[in-house]
Amino acid sequence: MLELDGITAGYDRRAPVARGMSLTVADGEAVGLLGPSGCGKSTLARVAALLHRPYAGTVRLAGRAATGFRFRAAREQRTSVGMVFQQPRLAADPRMTLRQLIAAPAHATGRGEELRGHVDELANTVGLTPDLLTRRPHQVSDGQLQRACVARALLLTPRLLICDEMTAMLDASTTAALVAVVEEYRSANGAALLAVGHDRVLLRRWCDRVADFPSSAERAAA
């Protein structure tokens, strides 16, 4: 489903945080990407989600090379990937209600009416009650907001789900609930998963295999 080949990326060409990285995630496979904070694994995840253009390398989704990133990415490829970020408050428009937040991908792709009922189904699946859907991000907890972000990521039924430190800011019960939601979705849809984190125990329990992202010291020595 996902092939990253020789990816070099970052925010300063003179000091990329990911250099020559390659990774594959097969259809239906769950792969953990393990590494310490600041090593560049989140940047690699954003490249995989077509949200950040690499300086070098190739991204392939379902065997097709990506030719654009962000809003220049082909719609079919862009909508085949759902992403959940570590910090939900940075990933949510503070002006939106949780219902609007979940529904945003449908409206962005012209499928608002078609997926209206699916919004309510997903909200229920992630544990959001109807009264919470009328609230804005500042009126709910981090856990409730992350539940909405997970529902948003699943709305267009992506073939690949990328969870970038999805549970880092959550308590144990919310972590367990959202991991269960992701796994139920994957089981029902045959979706692949790239789970990024620094918790080896969680990733080994969650994923079929775990890839270690080299630290900055290891990259410098290579």
N, C-alpha and C positions, 0 to 999 in steps of 0.2 A: 504493500500500500504506500509506504513512504521510503524513499531512498535519498539520503543526503550523501553527496559524493564530493570530497575535497573542499568542504565549506570553510572559507575564511571570512569572518564577519566581526563587526564591532561598531564603534562610534568615532574612531580615529584611525585612519588608514595606517598611521605610523605605529600603532599599538593595538592591533586587533585582539579581541578577547577570545576568539575561537580561530584556530589556525589549522587548515587542512583536515577538518573533522569529517568523518564518514560514519553513517549510522543507517541501519535498515529496520523497518517494522513491517512484518508481513501482514497480509489480510487476517484479521481476527486475533492477532498477537498482541500481548501486553508487554511492553518493554519499559523498564525503569532506567532513567538517566540520573546517575548518582554523582554528586560532587559538592564540595564546600561552597559556602556563600561567596559570591563574587568571582567564581571561576569562569563564567561565561555560558553556563548551561541554559540560562533563561534566554540569552540572545540566540542561541542555537534553536531553542524552541520557537521563538518568534520567526526565525527564518523558515522553519518547517511549516509554520502556519501561514506563510506568505505575507507576514506582517513587517518583515525587515529584509531589505535587499542585501545579500552578501557581496563582498568584494570579489570573491572568486568561488567557483564550485557550482554544482548543479543540484537542484531540488526536483525530484520526480514524485508525482502522485499518481498512483494506479498506472505506472509505466510511462506517463507523459511528463516531459520536462516542463517546468514552470517557465513561462516567458515574461511574466510580470509579477509585481508585488504590490501589496496594499490594494488601492482601488484600480490599479492597472492589471491586476491578476484576472485571469479568465474566471467568469462567474462560476462555471461548473467546478473549477478547482477550488476557488475560494470558499464555496459553500460546502465542499466535501470535508472540510476541516472545522471542528468546533474547538474553541480554546477557553480554558478557565484559568484565570490569573491568580497570583498569590494574594494581592491586595484588592479586594472587591471595591473598596471606596475609590480607588484610582481607576477602576475599570467600569464604573457606573456613572451615568449622567445624573448629577444631583437634582435636576429638574424633573426627572421622570418618576412616575410611580413604579412600584415593582412590576405591576402588570405591563406597563409600557416598556420597561426594561427587558422583560422576557420576550415581548412581541417585536422588539426592534428589528431583528434579522428578517422577520416576515415582511415588515413594511419596507425594509431596504431592498427586498427582492420582488416587491409587488405582489406578495402572497398574504397580505394582511387578513382579508376576509376568509380565504381558504384555511388558514391556520388558527383562526380565532378560538375554536374549541380546543385545539391542541395546547394552546397557552394555559387554559384552565386545567387540563389533564396533567401537564407537566408541573404546574404549580402544586397540585395535590400530591404528585409523585415525590417531589422534593421536600414536602412537609410544610408548605405555606398555606395558611388558612385564608379564606376570601377577604377578611378584614385587613390582613397584611398587604394584600395586593394593591390596596388603595393608598398605601403609605409611600413616602419618599425615602431615599437612603438614610437621611439623617434621623429618621424616625424608627429605624430598626437596628438590630444588633449586627455585628460583623457576620455571625453565623447565618442569620436570616438573609442578609444581603448576598452572602456567598451561595446560599441555596437558590436564590433567584438567578445568579450568574451561571450556575450549573444548568438550570432549566433553559436559560437563553442559549447556552452552547449546544444543547440537544435539540433545539426547536426545528432546525432544518434537516434533522436526521443525518448527521455527518457520518462518513465512513471511517474517519479518524478523529479521535478525541485527544487533545493535548491538555494535560493538567500540569500547570507550572506551579509547583509548591501549593497546590490547591488547599491543602489542609493545614498549612503552617500557622495560620492565625486562629484555628478552631479548637474547641475543646474535644475531648475524646469521643463523646457521644455524637456530636455533629460530624466529626471525622468519619466515624463508623457508618453513620447514616448516608453520607454523600458517597463514600466508597461503594456502599451497597447499591445506591442508585446507578452509579456508573457501571457497575458490573451487571446489574439487571438489564441496562440498556445494551451493553455489549452482547450479552447472551441472546437477547431478542433480535438484534440487528446484525450480528457478526462483525461488529466494528472493531477496529484496531485502537490501541491505546499507547500513548507515549506519556509516561508519568515522570515528571522532573522533581527531584527533591534531594535532601541531604540525610533523610532518615532511612538508613539501610534496612532496618528491621521491617518498616512499613513497606518499602518497595519490594523486598524479597517475598513478603506475604502476598502482595497485591499482584505482582507481575510474573510472567513466564520466565523472564531473564532480566538481569540488571547489567547495564553498561556503565563503567566508571569513566567520568569526565576527568581528564588530567588536570591537576592543579597548575597554577601559574609557574610554580617552581619546577614541576616536571616538564612543562612545555619549554621553559628556558634552558633546561639541561639537555633537552632532546636535540 
